[in-house]
Amino acid sequence: PPRGDLRPLFRFNGGKTRLVPFVETGLRLALLRGGPGATYHEPFCGGAAVALALGWPRTVLSDASPHVAETYGAARDVPSLVAEHLAVLAGLTPEDDADHTFAHRGRQVRGPAFHAARALHADGVRDPAARAALFLYLMARGFNGLLRVSRKTGALNVPCGDLAVPRYPTADELRAYARLAA
């Protein structure tokens, strides 16, 4: 089977991107020994770096986080809508944050658009594509790809990160993921 060329849709704490070169060959051999119907299972998938690098035809992703599972489901089912919502969020970021910087631990941090998006996510947006876009936005802008959820409210409570240029998945990457996941 061909090697997958998709990057993870979002950074995730505990991500396995750096491990891919060390485990990919062994996993491919094990899957090939399993025959053409072999299935790769990636528990605690997070960013799904290993699964996307393998590009294995029969792959099962799972994660304990409903935010992660819901985001992958929406990216699989309605990638164009997720991309449209994400483009709006990503487009608002520079303008909304340009005049709202503050010093944090010696660095200039931008945050009001991030905090507004985090509050919107917590308010329970019902549209799965919009929730997925909000999650992707928050993971790109959040501190170190960290996913932390409040026990009381179930809301994401990660501070804004300091990446100068956050990386969002493109519409083409979302559609490629949907084709792979179909």
C-alpha positions in Angstrom: 0.0 0.0 0.0 1.2 3.5 -0.7 2.6 5.7 2.1 0.2 8.3 3.3 1.2 11.9 2.6 -1.2 13.7 5.0 0.0 15.6 8.0 -2.1 15.5 11.2 -5.0 17.9 11.1 -3.9 19.4 14.4 -1.0 19.4 16.8 -1.7 17.3 19.8 0.1 16.8 23.1 1.7 13.3 23.1 1.7 13.3 19.3 3.6 10.5 17.6 4.9 12.5 14.5 8.5 12.1 15.6 8.1 8.4 16.1 6.8 7.7 12.6 10.2 7.0 11.1 11.0 4.5 13.8 7.7 2.5 13.8 6.4 2.8 10.2 8.4 -0.1 8.7 7.6 -2.5 11.5 3.9 -1.6 11.4 3.8 -2.1 7.6 5.4 -5.5 7.9 3.1 -6.6 10.6 0.1 -5.4 8.6 1.3 -7.1 5.4 1.7 -10.4 7.4 -1.9 -10.0 8.4 -3.0 -10.2 4.8 -5.0 -7.9 2.6 -7.8 -7.6 5.1 -5.6 -6.5 8.0 -6.9 -3.5 10.0 -4.6 -1.0 11.7 -6.1 0.2 15.0 -4.8 3.4 16.5 -6.1 3.9 20.0 -5.7 7.3 21.5 -5.2 8.7 18.0 -4.9 12.4 18.9 -3.4 13.9 15.8 -3.3 10.4 14.1 0.2 10.9 12.8 1.0 7.2 12.5 -2.3 6.3 10.8 -1.9 9.2 8.3 1.7 8.3 7.6 0.8 4.7 7.0 -2.2 5.5 4.8 -3.4 1.9 5.4 -6.7 1.2 3.6 -8.4 -0.3 6.7 -7.8 1.9 9.6 -9.8 2.4 12.8 -9.1 5.6 14.8 -10.3 6.0 18.4 -9.8 8.5 21.1 -11.2 9.0 24.6 -11.9 12.7 23.8 -15.3 13.4 22.3 -13.8 16.6 20.8 -11.2 14.7 18.8 -13.7 12.0 17.7 -16.3 14.6 16.6 -13.7 16.6 14.7 -12.5 13.6 12.7 -16.1 12.6 12.0 -17.0 16.1 10.7 -13.8 16.2 8.7 -14.7 12.9 7.1 -18.4 13.7 6.5 -18.4 17.4 5.6 -14.8 18.5 4.9 -15.9 21.5 2.7 -18.1 22.9 5.4 -15.4 22.5 8.0 -13.0 24.2 5.7 -15.4 27.1 5.1 -15.9 27.7 8.9 -12.2 27.3 9.5 -11.4 29.9 6.8 -13.6 32.4 8.6 -12.0 31.8 11.9 -8.4 31.8 10.5 -9.2 35.0 8.6 -10.5 36.8 11.7 -7.4 36.1 13.8 -4.9 38.7 12.5 -7.4 41.6 12.4 -9.0 40.8 15.7 -5.8 40.3 17.6 -3.6 42.9 16.0 -4.5 45.7 18.5 -4.9 43.3 21.5 -1.5 42.1 22.5 -0.3 41.7 26.1 2.9 40.6 27.7 3.1 37.2 29.2 6.3 35.7 30.5 8.4 38.2 28.5 6.6 37.5 25.2 3.9 39.4 23.3 0.8 37.2 23.2 -2.4 37.8 21.2 -5.6 36.4 22.5 -9.0 38.0 22.3 -10.1 36.2 19.1 -8.9 32.9 20.7 -10.8 33.5 23.9 -13.9 34.4 22.0 -13.7 31.2 19.9 -13.0 29.2 23.1 -16.2 30.7 24.7 -18.2 30.0 21.5 -17.0 26.3 21.6 -18.0 26.1 25.3 -21.5 27.5 24.5 -22.4 24.4 22.6 -22.4 25.2 18.9 -24.7 22.5 17.5 -23.4 22.3 13.9 -20.8 19.6 13.8 -18.8 21.3 11.0 -18.7 24.6 13.0 -17.6 22.7 16.2 -14.9 20.9 14.3 -13.6 24.1 12.8 -13.6 25.7 16.2 -11.7 22.8 17.6 -9.1 22.9 14.8 -8.8 26.7 15.3 -8.3 26.3 19.1 -5.8 23.5 18.7 -3.8 25.6 16.2 -3.8 28.7 18.4 -3.7 27.0 21.8 -0.6 26.5 23.9 1.6 23.6 22.6 -1.2 21.6 21.0 -2.6 20.9 24.5 -6.1 19.6 25.0 -7.3 20.3 28.5 -11.0 20.1 29.4 -12.7 21.6 32.5 -14.2 18.9 34.7 -17.0 21.2 35.8 -18.1 22.6 32.4 -16.6 20.2 29.8 -15.2 23.3 28.0 -11.7 23.6 26.6 -9.5 25.6 29.0 -6.2 25.9 27.3 -4.5 29.3 27.2 -3.6 31.0 23.9 -0.3 30.0 22.5 2.4 32.2 21.0 2.9 30.8 17.5 3.5 33.6 15.1 1.9 31.7 12.2 -0.5 29.0 13.4 -0.9 26.1 11.0 -4.5 25.2 10.0 -5.4 22.3 7.8 -6.2 23.5 4.3 -9.4 22.6 2.4 -7.4 20.3 0.2 -6.0 18.5 3.3 -9.5 18.1 4.8 -10.9 16.7 1.5 -7.9 14.3 1.3 -8.6 13.2 4.8 -12.2 12.6 3.9 -11.2 10.5 0.9 -8.9 8.4 3.1 -11.5 8.0 5.8 -14.3 7.0 3.5 
